[in-house]
Amino acid sequence: MTEELALNIGRRCLEMSLLLMAPVLVVTLVVGMAAAILQTVTSIRDMTMGLVLKLGAIGVTLVICGGWMVQTAVGFTRDLFNQMQTMAR
């Protein structure tokens, strides 16, 4: 395995992890900001409200995007194993 190949695999792993985390992180950010604004406007000081909303949003996001996330991860893993086969030859 060359240095270039190892760096390429590492870069692809980081890109894939960012791609798979993006939907959950974006939804959590948006829901957290909305909950904070709602709490500020209504003067509600309940800390669990934001947490419950975020957890619910994460669950919905995983239900909607979960299939795509699994397919993407499996495809990436399959590509890595195929590269390992070609490197072994």
N, C-alpha and C positions, 0 to 999 in steps of 0.2 A: 504494500500500500504506500503510495507516494504521499508527500506532504500536501500537495495540491488536492488530491482526492479526499484526504481526511478533512481538510478545510472546507471543501465543497459539501461533504456530508454534514459537517457541523453547521454550516450556514443554512443548508436545507432543513435541518432539524429545528433550528431557531425560527426560521420562517414559518414552518408548519405549526409550531407551537403557538406563535403569534396569530396565525390564521385561525386556529381552532379556539383560542381564547377570546378573540375579538368580539363575537356576538354577545357572549355572557358579560364581558367587561363593559361594553357600550351600553347594554340594557341596564346593568347595575348602576353605571354612572348617571344615566338619564333618570332612572327611578329615584336614586338617592338625592339628586338635585331637586326633583319635583317634590319629594317628601320634605326636604329641608325648607323649600319655599312655602309649602303648605303649612308646615309647623310654625314658620315665622309669621305668616299672615294670620293664622288662627290663634297664635300664642299657646299652642299645645307644647308641653315640655316632656312628653312621653318619649323616651329613648327607644322603646321597643317598636314603635310604629314604623319607623324607617327600616328597621331590621326585618320586620314581618313583610313589609312591602317588597323589599329587595329579595328576600327568599322566595316569595311568590313569583316575582318576575323572573328569577333565575330558573325556577321550575318550569314556567311556561316557555321560556327560551329554550331550555333543554328538550322539552317535548317537541317544539317546532323544529329546532335545528339539530337535534340529536342524531337523527338518521344520516344527515349530511356529514356531521362531524365524524361519525363512526366510519362511513364510507371513505372519507378523505384520509383518515388515519390508517385504515386497512390498505388503501391503495399506496400510501407512502411507505408503509412497512413492506408491502410486496415489492415495491421498487428497490428498497434497500437490500432485501434478500436476493433479488435478481442481480444486483450489482455485486454482492458477495460471491455469487456463483461465477460471474465472469472474472472476478479477481483471483479466484482459486485456480482457474485454468492456466 
